[in-house]
Amino acid sequence: MEMILKKEPFMRKMVSMLMIGLISIAIIMVFANYYLLKQINVNESVISECIFIHIGMMLLMIIFQELLFIYSCNSFLEKLEKISFSIDRMMDGDYATILNLDQEGILSRLESQFYQMGRRLQLNFENLYHEKENIKTLVTDLSHQIKTPLACIKMFHEILIEEPLETCATKEFLNQSKAEVEKLEWLSNALMKVSRMEVGMIHLKKEKRDIKKTIIEAVNGVYMKVLEKNIEIEMDIKSIMMDHDEKWTKEAIFNVLENAVKYTHKNGTIHIKMEKLETYMMMDVRDNGIGIPVDEIQHIFKRFYRGKVKKVQRSEGSGIGLYLTQKILEEQGGSIVAFSRAGEGTTFRMVLPLQNCKEDERGL
């Protein structure tokens, strides 16, 4: 008791107030009993004995009430001490606080709320840590993506400045320099699209359009590269009027097609098949190219991921296309998955939800 009173000034004040109250009540009751006994003409010796007994009982009651009050307050303070200790642990970075969440009452509710707050803080700090690591990775990848073309452009210009070259060689260096500049321009545009979409600056406008038209426009975007490699594109698609953002959905499909053309061998084949199911439209883009190793399938939709295969590392690209495609489809309630085996080709399956769509059964 003495330890609690010394430790908690508030407790000293409460015990003192309780003591004063109980003593006041005891005094009032003693005087009341004395007056009552006087009124009924009880002998003085009997009155003194009764008062003495009454005072003793009052003292015992006061002591019992004080002890009971201190015990109750001690239990209350122990719980507060536990909550205070948990807060100290949270401030030290330990958010795995275990509390008694199986009891009722305001203190148990406070414990539960502190526990939930600790879990949320832990998750927030974990997210911040992962975001910090992502930013580090992003900076490293950007540095790598920009450094290579810049080094090439610098080298071309130094050669052109320092050594006199024939017109044909000069033109070749200028063309290569132009290609590197275009690569940097494409990279900056892709990064702009990704960053704007991630921060919510791009709002997709879903309108009822013919998905067949969107697919054909995406195919036209890779047509020249298809001709260069003599790749055959087989399409099994049909007109479906459905809600989608025509511009960004075309961008998503184009990225998948460009990826398929890039890694399909010359004289290869790309199949585009579309199927209307009950609640969504499913589109498969299947090629017979180099394929994707099993251990890399889960990484191909990550930002800047290029893969470990030599042909992938040597080819042009920044690893943004598939990441952007996934973001575009997910923003419209859709998704994309890949199925592949190394050396046997890859199938990308894109899904978009249907809402009161109308279908034209004429295929292509």
Secondary structure, DSSP 8 states (H G I E B T S, - for coil): -HHHHHH-HHHHHHHHHHHHHHHHHHHHHHHHHHHHHHHTT--HHHHHHHHHHHHHHHHHHHHHHHHHHHHHHHHHHHHHHHHHHHHHHHHTT--------SS-SHHHHHHHHHHHHHHHHHHHHHHHHHHHHHHHHHHHHHHHHHHHHHHHHHHHHHHHHHS---HHHHHHHHHHHHHHHHHHHHHHHHHHHHHHHHTT------EEEEHHHHHHHHHHHTHHHHHHTT-EEEEE-EEEEEEE-HHHHHHHHHHHHHHHHHTS-TT-EEEEEEEE-SSEEEEEEEE-SS---GGGGGGTTSTT---S-HHHHHSS--S-HHHHHHHHHHHTT-EEEEEE-TTS-EEEEEEEE-SS-EEEEEE-
